[in-house]
Amino acid sequence: MQSNSNKKSSSSTSGTSRNKKQNASNRPGFGKSATSKDRRNDKPKQFGQSAAQDANPKKSSKKDAKKGKELDFNLLIQPAKPVVEEKVTIETRFDEMNIHPAILGNLGKMGFVHPTEIQVKTYDQLVEGENLIGIANTGTGKTGAFLIPVLQRLLKNNQRFLTLVVVPTRELALQVFEEFNKLTLGMKFKATCFIGGTNIEKDLRALKSPYDIVIATPGRLIDLKDRGGIKLTNFEVLILDEFDKMLDMGFIRDVRRIVDQMRNRKQTLLFSATKDPKQATIIDEIISKPLLVQVSSGTTSSTNVDQNVIHVKKSENKFNLLVGLLRKEEFSKVILFSEMKHVASRLSKKLNASGIKSDCIHGDKSQNYRVNALDKFKNGQISVLVATDVAARGIDVSDVTHVINYQLPKDYDTYIHRVGRTGRAGKTGIALTFVDA
């Protein structure tokens, strides 16, 4: 994949302790082409590789202080460590993987020639119907890792079965739905996508038409089941994407209800960027004798992200420090994280008043609003997208230059997912976290 470097900061920020930047390089081990064309700047893509103080100072400072006790700030200060070569170099091409010509044709139209590491290491086992847990950093092609084998099985000997993909956020559901439609262009297969914030009567009507794959968020899926619109006993394959968040306290009951209803399930897949040993018991309830494929530790953030903290002194205005950063030319596409929805809205409003084009996404925003805000961010109409953790979990934008944690995340796993929004598709990103000095 073509090597790209993000622009370096031109100067140090007040209260910022910076490590020296290292040059960007390709994400390691994702296959080198043997052709001369691939050694030039037009290398083909790989599938899926694509900081008065606060805006609300009194409310957020206490929460930040509490969260700070749960995080080791040393983990938030790491230079990017691009690796030139891994122990295993993936040189496999999609056309060497016994993939149906129809899928290969659409992969080619999408510009993908080589699989990512998680894709090549899980493909054969998934086609054979094995249960699997896949751990890989954000942006390394996990969606393709489960969609391609499912389609291969559907095409192979005209096998027919129903697949259920459950994801934690609306944005991620739409992303998976979009990838499915690209991969099945010109084929007879159909996916349906059900998410909160949309007309449920329309969803119930859609379920009366044939489909092969259902992609849904937990709450909407349960609603549809309770209304008799969908029978989970009809599904043979269950895929939980971002399963660490799926199994978090907010989703565990819904996940159990879904699993209990899938009595005819023959294959279960869990994919995520992180893993939590505390969730071992519930995972054992969900999946039997899984193969574990781990191409990242599941506990560390991307090596392609230069991470640092910004110490905010009591005498300094946190929002003014933020604006000073965002006015720099290199901060061209920034995701700004807030822990609370009302802070996200207030930050976006204040940034726009300061002349910085921004918008925000969180759970109180309608689905149409969130989609439009994300489109504006992708198209460059705004340079800053303010987001809460759940809303941002499905964001897939390859050229995010910076992630800024305006408020500290609740734990390190959440931090990993925040940081994973940048440093994607072989580029080096920058993550900055505001902390009290």
KARA-V938154 format. One record per residue. N is the residue number from 1. RES is the residue in one letter. PHI is phi in whole degrees, 0 to 359 (* if undefined). OMEGA is omega in radians with two decimals (999 if undefined). Layout:
n->{N & N}
res->{RES & RES}
phi->{PHI & PHI}
omega->{OMEGA & OMEGA}
This chain:
n->{1 & 2 & 3 & 4 & 5 & 6 & 7 & 8 & 9 & 10 & 11 & 12 & 13 & 14 & 15 & 16 & 17 & 18 & 19 & 20 & 21 & 22 & 23 & 24 & 25 & 26 & 27 & 28 & 29 & 30 & 31 & 32 & 33 & 34 & 35 & 36 & 37 & 38 & 39 & 40 & 41 & 42 & 43 & 44 & 45 & 46 & 47 & 48 & 49 & 50 & 51 & 52 & 53 & 54 & 55 & 56 & 57 & 58 & 59 & 60 & 61 & 62 & 63 & 64 & 65 & 66 & 67 & 68 & 69 & 70 & 71 & 72 & 73 & 74 & 75 & 76 & 77 & 78 & 79 & 80 & 81 & 82 & 83 & 84 & 85 & 86 & 87 & 88 & 89 & 90 & 91 & 92 & 93 & 94 & 95 & 96 & 97 & 98 & 99 & 100 & 101 & 102 & 103 & 104 & 105 & 106 & 107 & 108 & 109 & 110 & 111 & 112 & 113 & 114 & 115 & 116 & 117 & 118 & 119 & 120 & 121 & 122 & 123 & 124 & 125 & 126 & 127 & 128 & 129 & 130 & 131 & 132 & 133 & 134 & 135 & 136 & 137 & 138 & 139 & 140 & 141 & 142 & 143 & 144 & 145 & 146 & 147 & 148 & 149 & 150 & 151 & 152 & 153 & 154 & 155 & 156 & 157 & 158 & 159 & 160 & 161 & 162 & 163 & 164 & 165 & 166 & 167 & 168 & 169 & 170 & 171 & 172 & 173 & 174 & 175 & 176 & 177 & 178 & 179 & 180 & 181 & 182 & 183 & 184 & 185 & 186 & 187 & 188 & 189 & 190 & 191 & 192 & 193 & 194 & 195 & 196 & 197 & 198 & 199 & 200 & 201 & 202 & 203 & 204 & 205 & 206 & 207 & 208 & 209 & 210 & 211 & 212 & 213 & 214 & 215 & 216 & 217 & 218 & 219 & 220 & 221 & 222 & 223 & 224 & 225 & 226 & 227 & 228 & 229 & 230 & 231 & 232 & 233 & 234 & 235 & 236 & 237 & 238 & 239 & 240 & 241 & 242 & 243 & 244 & 245 & 246 & 247 & 248 & 249 & 250 & 251 & 252 & 253 & 254 & 255 & 256 & 257 & 258 & 259 & 260 & 261 & 262 & 263 & 264 & 265 & 266 & 267 & 268 & 269 & 270 & 271 & 272 & 273 & 274 & 275 & 276 & 277 & 278 & 279 & 280 & 281 & 282 & 283 & 284 & 285 & 286 & 287 & 288 & 289 & 290 & 291 & 292 & 293 & 294 & 295 & 296 & 297 & 298 & 299 & 300 & 301 & 302 & 303 & 304 & 305 & 306 & 307 & 308 & 309 & 310 & 311 & 312 & 313 & 314 & 315 & 316 & 317 & 318 & 319 & 320 & 321 & 322 & 323 & 324 & 325 & 326 & 327 & 328 & 329 & 330 & 331 & 332 & 333 & 334 & 335 & 336 & 337 & 338 & 339 & 340 & 341 & 342 & 343 & 344 & 345 & 346 & 347 & 348 & 349 & 350 & 351 & 352 & 353 & 354 & 355 & 356 & 357 & 358 & 359 & 360 & 361 & 362 & 363 & 364 & 365 & 366 & 367 & 368 & 369 & 370 & 371 & 372 & 373 & 374 & 375 & 376 & 377 & 378 & 379 & 380 & 381 & 382 & 383 & 384 & 385 & 386 & 387 & 388 & 389 & 390 & 391 & 392 & 393 & 394 & 395 & 396 & 397 & 398 & 399 & 400 & 401 & 402 & 403 & 404 & 405 & 406 & 407 & 408 & 409 & 410 & 411 & 412 & 413 & 414 & 415 & 416 & 417 & 418 & 419 & 420 & 421 & 422 & 423 & 424 & 425 & 426 & 427 & 428 & 429 & 430 & 431 & 432 & 433 & 434 & 435 & 436 & 437}
res->{M & Q & S & N & S & N & K & K & S & S & S & S & T & S & G & T & S & R & N & K & K & Q & N & A & S & N & R & P & G & F & G & K & S & A & T & S & K & D & R & R & N & D & K & P & K & Q & F & G & Q & S & A & A & Q & D & A & N & P & K & K & S & S & K & K & D & A & K & K & G & K & E & L & D & F & N & L & L & I & Q & P & A & K & P & V & V & E & E & K & V & T & I & E & T & R & F & D & E & M & N & I & H & P & A & I & L & G & N & L & G & K & M & G & F & V & H & P & T & E & I & Q & V & K & T & Y & D & Q & L & V & E & G & E & N & L & I & G & I & A & N & T & G & T & G & K & T & G & A & F & L & I & P & V & L & Q & R & L & L & K & N & N & Q & R & F & L & T & L & V & V & V & P & T & R & E & L & A & L & Q & V & F & E & E & F & N & K & L & T & L & G & M & K & F & K & A & T & C & F & I & G & G & T & N & I & E & K & D & L & R & A & L & K & S & P & Y & D & I & V & I & A & T & P & G & R & L & I & D & L & K & D & R & G & G & I & K & L & T & N & F & E & V & L & I & L & D & E & F & D & K & M & L & D & M & G & F & I & R & D & V & R & R & I & V & D & Q & M & R & N & R & K & Q & T & L & L & F & S & A & T & K & D & P & K & Q & A & T & I & I & D & E & I & I & S & K & P & L & L & V & Q & V & S & S & G & T & T & S & S & T & N & V & D & Q & N & V & I & H & V & K & K & S & E & N & K & F & N & L & L & V & G & L & L & R & K & E & E & F & S & K & V & I & L & F & S & E & M & K & H & V & A & S & R & L & S & K & K & L & N & A & S & G & I & K & S & D & C & I & H & G & D & K & S & Q & N & Y & R & V & N & A & L & D & K & F & K & N & G & Q & I & S & V & L & V & A & T & D & V & A & A & R & G & I & D & V & S & D & V & T & H & V & I & N & Y & Q & L & P & K & D & Y & D & T & Y & I & H & R & V & G & R & T & G & R & A & G & K & T & G & I & A & L & T & F & V & D & A}
phi->{* & 301 & 274 & 226 & 240 & 284 & 294 & 273 & 295 & 276 & 207 & 280 & 263 & 303 & 78 & 255 & 258 & 250 & 275 & 293 & 283 & 248 & 293 & 284 & 210 & 295 & 297 & 286 & 69 & 257 & 93 & 250 & 277 & 273 & 275 & 294 & 299 & 291 & 274 & 268 & 289 & 257 & 298 & 290 & 287 & 250 & 292 & 93 & 260 & 330 & * & * & 257 & 263 & 295 & 215 & 301 & 292 & 283 & 277 & 296 & 293 & 294 & 298 & 297 & 295 & 294 & 301 & 291 & 269 & 243 & 272 & 300 & 298 & 289 & 268 & 238 & 218 & 287 & 296 & 232 & 300 & 256 & 288 & 209 & 264 & 301 & 246 & 257 & 274 & 248 & 297 & 256 & 302 & 285 & 256 & 251 & 56 & 257 & 303 & 306 & 295 & 290 & 301 & 299 & 287 & 299 & 296 & 297 & 279 & 90 & 256 & 244 & 251 & 285 & 275 & 298 & 295 & 289 & 289 & 275 & 243 & 301 & 301 & 294 & 288 & 296 & 280 & 90 & 284 & 285 & 207 & 246 & 246 & 246 & 207 & 300 & 301 & 88 & 250 & 90 & 294 & 299 & 296 & 298 & 259 & 286 & 298 & 297 & 299 & 294 & 300 & 293 & 294 & 280 & 289 & 55 & 54 & 296 & 238 & 202 & 256 & 241 & 245 & 250 & 248 & 229 & 281 & 229 & 297 & 299 & 293 & 300 & 294 & 295 & 297 & 300 & 296 & 297 & 300 & 296 & 292 & 289 & 253 & 305 & 83 & 260 & 269 & 280 & 224 & 244 & 238 & 235 & 236 & 223 & 293 & 86 & 240 & 288 & 289 & 296 & 296 & 297 & 297 & 292 & 297 & 289 & 279 & 264 & 297 & 206 & 250 & 227 & 249 & 245 & 207 & 272 & 302 & 299 & 294 & 298 & 297 & 300 & 294 & 295 & 295 & 271 & 79 & 280 & 218 & 251 & 290 & 293 & 279 & 265 & 261 & 240 & 242 & 237 & 253 & 264 & 56 & 291 & 298 & 285 & 301 & 268 & 293 & 305 & 287 & 241 & 299 & 293 & 297 & 299 & 299 & 297 & 295 & 298 & 298 & 280 & 270 & 287 & 258 & 293 & 246 & 213 & 229 & 235 & 238 & 235 & 194 & 268 & 227 & 221 & 234 & 304 & 293 & 264 & 301 & 297 & 293 & 296 & 297 & 289 & 273 & 231 & 254 & 45 & 280 & 277 & 260 & 243 & 234 & 254 & 214 & 293 & 80 & 230 & 238 & 276 & 302 & 287 & 268 & 241 & 277 & 247 & 205 & 244 & 244 & 279 & 258 & 285 & 299 & 278 & 260 & 264 & 300 & 294 & 296 & 298 & 299 & 299 & 301 & 292 & 292 & 278 & 283 & 301 & 289 & 275 & 270 & 214 & 238 & 258 & 253 & 264 & 237 & 281 & 239 & 295 & 291 & 290 & 300 & 297 & 293 & 298 & 299 & 297 & 291 & 295 & 298 & 293 & 270 & 91 & 253 & 290 & 211 & 210 & 223 & 228 & 200 & 297 & 274 & 274 & 292 & 298 & 299 & 298 & 294 & 297 & 296 & 296 & 293 & 297 & 298 & 292 & 297 & 276 & 84 & 288 & 232 & 259 & 229 & 245 & 271 & 214 & 267 & 298 & 296 & 294 & 273 & 295 & 260 & 291 & 232 & 235 & 283 & 244 & 291 & 279 & 219 & 246 & 238 & 268 & 289 & 239 & 294 & 287 & 287 & 202 & 287 & 300 & 296 & 300 & 302 & 292 & 298 & 298 & 293 & 286 & 239 & 67 & 256 & 55 & 83 & 269 & 265 & 246 & 230 & 237 & 237 & 234 & 281 & 226 & 289 & 287}
omega->{-3.09 & 3.14 & 3.11 & 3.08 & 3.02 & 3.12 & 3.10 & 3.09 & -3.07 & -3.12 & 3.12 & 3.12 & 3.10 & 3.12 & -3.09 & 3.06 & -3.01 & 2.95 & 3.11 & 3.13 & 3.00 & -3.10 & 3.10 & 3.03 & 3.11 & 2.99 & -2.97 & 2.89 & -3.09 & 2.98 & 3.06 & 3.13 & -3.13 & -3.10 & 3.12 & 3.12 & -3.11 & 3.14 & 3.09 & -3.09 & -3.12 & 3.09 & 3.11 & -3.14 & 2.97 & -3.02 & 3.07 & -3.12 & 3.01 & 999 & 999 & -2.55 & -3.00 & 2.96 & 3.04 & -2.88 & -3.04 & -3.09 & -3.01 & -3.06 & 3.13 & 3.13 & 3.11 & -3.12 & 3.12 & 3.14 & -3.13 & 3.12 & -3.11 & -3.09 & 3.01 & -3.07 & 3.10 & 3.11 & -3.11 & 3.13 & -3.13 & 3.05 & 3.02 & -3.11 & 3.12 & -3.12 & -3.12 & -3.10 & 3.06 & 3.08 & 3.12 & 3.11 & -3.10 & 3.10 & -3.12 & 3.02 & 3.11 & -3.09 & 3.04 & -2.98 & 3.12 & 3.10 & -3.10 & -3.12 & -3.14 & 3.09 & 3.13 & 3.13 & 3.13 & 3.03 & 3.10 & 3.10 & 3.12 & 3.10 & -3.09 & 3.14 & -3.10 & 3.03 & 2.99 & -3.07 & -3.13 & 3.14 & -3.08 & -3.10 & -3.12 & -2.97 & -3.06 & -3.11 & -3.12 & 3.08 & 3.11 & 3.06 & -3.12 & 2.98 & -3.02 & 2.94 & -3.13 & 3.12 & 3.13 & -3.13 & 3.08 & 3.10 & -3.12 & 2.98 & -3.14 & 3.13 & 3.08 & -3.12 & 3.10 & -3.13 & -3.09 & 3.10 & 3.10 & 3.13 & 3.10 & 3.12 & 3.11 & -3.12 & -3.09 & 3.12 & 3.13 & 3.08 & 3.09 & 3.09 & -3.13 & -3.13 & 3.09 & 3.08 & -3.12 & -3.09 & -3.04 & -3.04 & 3.10 & -3.11 & 3.14 & 3.09 & 3.13 & 3.11 & 3.11 & 3.12 & 3.13 & 3.13 & 3.11 & -3.11 & 3.08 & -3.11 & -3.07 & 3.14 & -3.14 & 3.12 & -3.09 & -3.04 & -3.10 & 3.04 & 3.02 & -3.07 & -3.09 & -3.08 & 3.09 & 3.12 & 3.11 & -3.09 & -3.09 & 3.09 & 3.08 & 3.10 & -3.14 & 3.09 & -3.14 & -3.12 & 3.11 & 3.09 & -3.13 & 3.09 & 3.11 & -3.10 & 3.01 & 3.09 & -3.00 & 2.94 & -3.00 & -3.08 & -3.14 & 3.12 & 3.11 & 3.11 & -3.14 & 3.10 & -3.11 & 3.11 & 3.12 & -3.10 & -3.08 & 3.11 & -3.08 & 3.09 & -3.14 & -3.05 & 3.13 & -3.06 & 3.07 & 3.09 & 3.04 & 3.12 & -3.00 & -2.97 & 3.09 & 3.08 & 3.10 & -3.09 & 3.09 & -3.01 & -3.09 & -3.05 & -2.95 & -3.14 & 3.12 & 3.14 & 3.12 & 3.14 & 3.14 & -3.12 & -3.12 & -3.12 & -3.08 & -3.04 & 3.13 & -3.11 & 3.13 & -3.13 & 3.12 & 3.13 & 3.05 & 3.12 & 3.10 & 3.03 & -3.10 & 3.05 & -3.10 & -3.13 & -3.14 & -3.12 & -3.06 & -3.09 & -3.14 & 3.10 & 3.10 & 3.10 & -3.01 & -2.97 & -3.09 & 3.06 & -3.11 & 2.93 & 3.11 & 3.06 & -3.01 & 3.12 & 2.95 & -3.05 & -3.07 & -3.11 & -3.13 & -3.13 & -3.03 & 3.09 & 3.14 & -3.10 & 3.05 & -2.99 & 3.13 & 3.13 & 3.05 & -3.14 & -3.12 & 3.12 & 3.13 & -3.12 & -3.08 & 3.09 & -3.05 & -3.12 & 3.10 & 3.06 & 3.12 & -3.13 & 3.10 & 3.09 & -3.02 & 3.11 & 3.09 & -3.03 & -3.05 & 3.09 & -2.97 & 3.13 & -2.93 & 2.94 & -3.09 & -3.05 & 3.02 & -3.14 & -3.06 & -3.05 & -3.09 & 3.07 & 3.11 & 3.13 & -3.12 & 3.12 & -3.14 & 3.13 & -3.13 & 3.11 & 3.10 & 3.09 & 3.12 & 3.10 & 3.12 & -3.07 & -3.10 & 3.00 & -3.09 & 3.04 & 3.03 & -3.00 & -3.14 & 3.11 & 3.12 & -3.14 & 3.12 & 3.13 & -3.10 & 3.11 & 3.14 & 3.12 & 3.13 & 3.09 & 3.10 & 3.12 & 3.13 & -3.07 & 3.10 & 3.09 & 3.01 & -3.13 & -3.11 & 3.03 & 3.12 & -3.02 & 2.92 & -3.01 & -3.08 & -3.12 & -3.05 & -2.99 & 3.14 & -3.10 & 3.11 & 3.12 & -2.96 & -2.99 & 3.05 & -3.09 & -3.06 & 2.88 & 3.12 & 3.07 & 3.14 & 3.00 & -3.10 & 3.05 & -3.09 & -3.13 & -3.05 & 3.08 & 3.09 & 3.08 & 3.14 & -3.13 & 3.06 & -3.10 & -3.12 & 3.07 & 3.09 & -3.10 & -3.09 & 3.06 & 3.06 & -3.13 & 3.04 & 3.13 & -3.13 & 3.08 & 3.14 & -3.12 & 3.09 & 3.07 & 3.10 & -3.13 & 999}
